[in-house]
Amino acid sequence: MKKYILIIGAILMFTSACNDDLLDTQPESSIPESIAYSTPEKILAQTNNLYKQLQNQSFYGGRFIVFNEQRADQFGQNDGNAATGSAVWNQNVASTNDFVNNIWSVGYTAINASNILISKMNETTVISNDLAKNYIAEAKFIRAFCYFSLIQTYAKPYNQDKNALGLPLRLTPITSSGHNNLARSSVEMVYTQILKDLDEAETDLPVSYTTPLLNTSRAKKCTAIALKTRVYLAQNNFVKVIEESKKIVSETAPFQYVEGNLTQKLEANFVTIFGGSYTGSEAIFSIPFANSTTETPASQYALAYNYFKQPIIFLAASGIASNPALNTAADARANLIGTNAANQKVLKKFSITTAPFSDYVPVIRYAEVLLNYAEAAANVDDLTTSTSLLKAVRNRSDPNYVFPANEIATKEALIATIQKERDIELLGEGFRLMDLQRKVQTLPAKQGSIGTAPLVLPTSSNYIWPIPSGEIAVNMLMQPNS
């Protein structure tokens, strides 16, 4: 019987018209595996399909980021409907929950698509070896990115118990039935594979692509490096965070990375990042959307709908929204905080509030890299470098701001100030939960229109999400969380 695989006909448009170099995604179709990699164009389509997986509205195209914010403490919940994630906000999801199953499914679908492409590129004669290596490197980046997202969601934090049960490490392609059974590897083993993939991806990824859009939407060398700073930070491996950061951050201000035709640095104006100019110097990796309802997320999945239009979740009065930086005209970031008719503070970073919801989703920004570097430097007692990096982020948005001496004078104070700056700078981008869990901190109780969500201790079973019922049903070697 012929094997068939799902192909997304995503062909890159290399024209000079405004935004014509977007990923032009055509309808999905099943085609015979024998021809799916038969031409350079079809191979490119399969590579673009990997990014299409990340774009899924249940993953980085929308709700996965919202879930991370709902589970943390910066947002209250307005809507008690299960379809809007009320159980997620209430810290009360079960293994049978659709969201729990969907994210696992989307993540592993992307991982398998990456495995298939890696396998095919290792044997192809249709394209050059150098181009095949490029595509393999992109696939390894996607695989690492998905495993990192999943390991943080369904397994204990590395710094809590690196020997705990992690995820099934699927590294070979599955193109037929009968390959469901695979035991969970340890958390440490999964992290080891993530970093191996990123190291190998860095080696073979290009420095840059031909257009700003492609530099934003496809993995390049500094994309892999930037993600490594995030992964090493999640392990408290501060020496490695610094080592990787130095590859793409200059030694002195203005901090930047310049290689060939590529420049990565902070945007001069914070609001520009979210104002429609999505491919600027700060965007290391983003999920792009064309202005099409066939590609963009449905309302309840879209970031703008969840944060601003409805809003399903609003900024908690007791959270970072009360920080002076977000309540003064002097700081540009305050311009992206609004107040709705119910007198709730809402996040306006994602502002396209009617379909198609085509706001790009920032996944890795240069500001995050600087803050990762700053935290790592502080932890190894390099307070001078740490403070300089911290000031670069704050003074981009408020040029005249001076940190009080007591907030940066000691290692402990500086680390706390950096965390506060992360909460301000990366608000609504899915980082708060990751920061709480990598530090093995309690998920605080929170107040919303639907009541109070309880605090969650690191030792509680709901500190992480349960292994999905769908995986347990088909994988006889799967062990639920213990």
BELPE-V964137 format. One record per backbone hydrogen bond with DSSP energy under -0.5 kcal/mol. NH is the residue of the N-H (numbers start at 1). CO is the residue of the C=O. E is the energy in kcal/mol with one decimal. If there is no record, write none. Layout:
nh->[NH	NH]
co->[CO	CO]
e->[E	E]
//
This chain:
nh->[5	7	9	9	10	11	11	13	14	15	20	22	24	24	25	26	26	29	31	31	33	35	36	37	38	43	44	45	46	47	48	49	50	50	51	52	53	54	55	56	59	60	61	62	63	64	65	65	66	67	68	69	70	71	72	76	78	79	80	84	85	86	89	90	91	92	97	101	102	103	104	105	106	107	108	109	110	111	112	113	114	115	116	117	118	119	120	121	122	123	124	132	133	134	135	136	137	138	139	140	141	142	143	144	145	146	147	148	149	150	151	152	153	154	155	160	161	164	166	170	171	175	185	187	188	190	191	192	193	194	195	196	197	198	199	200	201	202	203	204	205	215	216	217	218	221	223	224	225	226	227	228	229	230	231	232	233	234	235	235	236	237	238	241	242	243	244	245	246	247	248	248	249	250	257	259	262	264	265	266	270	272	273	273	274	275	277	278	280	283	284	284	285	286	287	288	292	295	296	297	301	302	302	306	307	308	309	310	312	313	314	315	316	319	322	323	326	327	328	331	332	332	334	335	336	337	338	340	343	345	346	347	348	351	353	357	358	361	362	363	363	364	366	368	369	370	371	372	373	374	375	376	377	378	379	380	380	381	382	383	386	387	388	389	390	391	392	393	394	395	396	397	397	398	401	407	408	408	409	414	415	416	417	418	419	420	421	422	423	424	425	426	427	429	431	435	436	437	438	439	440	441	443	444	446	448	449	450	451	453	456	460	463	464	465	469	472	473	474	475	476	478]
co->[31	29	7	27	8	9	24	22	12	13	17	19	11	22	23	9	24	7	5	29	3	32	32	33	35	39	40	41	42	43	44	45	46	47	47	48	49	50	51	53	56	54	56	59	57	59	59	62	62	63	64	65	66	67	68	314	312	312	78	81	82	81	85	86	88	87	94	97	98	99	100	101	102	103	104	105	106	107	108	109	110	111	112	113	114	115	116	117	118	120	120	128	129	130	131	132	133	134	135	136	137	138	139	140	141	142	143	144	145	146	147	148	149	150	151	157	157	161	185	168	169	173	167	164	162	186	187	188	189	190	191	192	193	194	195	196	197	198	199	200	201	211	212	213	214	206	220	220	221	222	223	224	225	226	227	228	229	230	231	232	233	232	236	237	238	239	240	241	242	244	244	245	245	256	264	262	259	257	281	255	268	269	269	270	271	272	272	276	277	280	282	364	364	216	361	286	290	292	292	357	298	298	299	302	303	304	304	305	306	306	76	345	74	316	319	320	323	324	325	328	330	397	331	332	333	334	346	344	340	315	338	307	336	349	351	297	356	287	360	285	361	285	282	365	365	366	367	368	369	370	371	372	373	374	375	376	377	378	377	381	382	383	384	385	386	387	388	389	390	391	392	393	394	394	398	404	404	405	405	410	411	412	413	414	415	416	417	418	419	420	421	422	424	426	426	431	432	433	434	435	437	436	456	442	453	451	77	77	448	446	443	457	460	461	153	95	468	469	470	471	474	475]
e->[-1.8	-1.9	-0.6	-0.6	-2.5	-0.9	-1.7	-0.9	-0.7	-1.1	-2.1	-1.2	-1.4	-0.7	-1.1	-1.3	-0.5	-1.6	-1.7	-0.5	-3.0	-1.6	-1.0	-0.6	-1.7	-2.2	-2.3	-2.1	-2.0	-2.0	-2.8	-1.6	-0.8	-1.0	-0.8	-1.7	-1.6	-1.2	-1.5	-1.2	-2.0	-0.7	-1.9	-1.7	-2.5	-1.5	-0.7	-1.0	-1.3	-3.3	-1.8	-1.7	-3.0	-2.5	-0.8	-2.9	-3.1	-0.9	-0.5	-1.4	-1.7	-1.2	-2.2	-2.2	-1.3	-3.1	-1.7	-2.0	-3.1	-2.2	-1.1	-2.3	-3.0	-2.6	-2.5	-2.1	-2.1	-2.0	-2.5	-2.3	-2.1	-2.4	-2.6	-2.1	-2.5	-2.3	-2.5	-2.7	-1.4	-1.1	-0.7	-2.4	-2.4	-1.9	-2.4	-2.5	-2.5	-2.0	-2.3	-2.4	-2.1	-2.5	-2.6	-2.5	-2.8	-2.5	-2.5	-2.4	-2.0	-2.6	-2.8	-1.4	-0.8	-2.7	-0.9	-1.4	-2.3	-1.6	-2.9	-1.2	-0.8	-0.5	-2.6	-2.2	-2.6	-2.0	-2.3	-2.4	-1.9	-2.4	-2.4	-1.9	-2.7	-2.1	-2.5	-2.3	-2.5	-2.5	-1.4	-1.3	-2.0	-2.1	-1.3	-2.5	-2.0	-2.3	-0.8	-1.7	-2.0	-2.6	-2.2	-1.8	-1.5	-1.2	-2.3	-2.9	-1.5	-1.8	-0.7	-0.7	-1.4	-2.6	-1.4	-1.8	-2.2	-2.2	-2.6	-2.6	-2.3	-1.2	-0.6	-1.6	-1.1	-1.0	-2.4	-2.5	-2.3	-2.8	-0.9	-0.5	-0.5	-0.9	-0.6	-1.5	-1.1	-1.0	-0.8	-1.3	-0.8	-1.0	-1.1	-1.6	-1.9	-2.4	-2.7	-0.7	-2.4	-1.2	-2.1	-0.5	-1.7	-1.4	-1.0	-2.2	-2.8	-2.2	-2.7	-2.2	-0.9	-2.2	-2.1	-2.6	-2.4	-1.5	-1.8	-2.0	-1.7	-1.9	-0.5	-1.2	-0.6	-2.1	-1.7	-1.4	-1.5	-1.6	-2.9	-2.4	-2.1	-0.6	-2.7	-0.7	-3.4	-0.7	-1.2	-0.6	-1.6	-2.3	-0.7	-2.0	-0.5	-2.5	-1.9	-0.6	-1.4	-2.1	-2.1	-2.9	-2.7	-2.5	-2.4	-2.3	-2.8	-2.3	-1.9	-1.1	-0.5	-1.7	-2.9	-1.2	-2.1	-2.5	-2.0	-2.2	-2.4	-2.7	-1.7	-1.5	-2.3	-3.3	-0.9	-0.9	-0.8	-2.2	-2.0	-1.8	-0.5	-1.3	-1.0	-2.7	-2.3	-1.9	-2.2	-2.6	-2.1	-1.9	-2.2	-2.4	-2.3	-1.9	-3.2	-2.8	-0.8	-2.2	-0.6	-2.5	-2.2	-2.6	-2.6	-1.0	-1.5	-2.8	-2.7	-0.8	-1.8	-3.0	-1.3	-1.2	-1.6	-2.7	-2.6	-1.9	-1.6	-0.7	-2.6	-2.8	-2.0	-2.2	-1.0	-2.3	-0.8	-1.6]
//
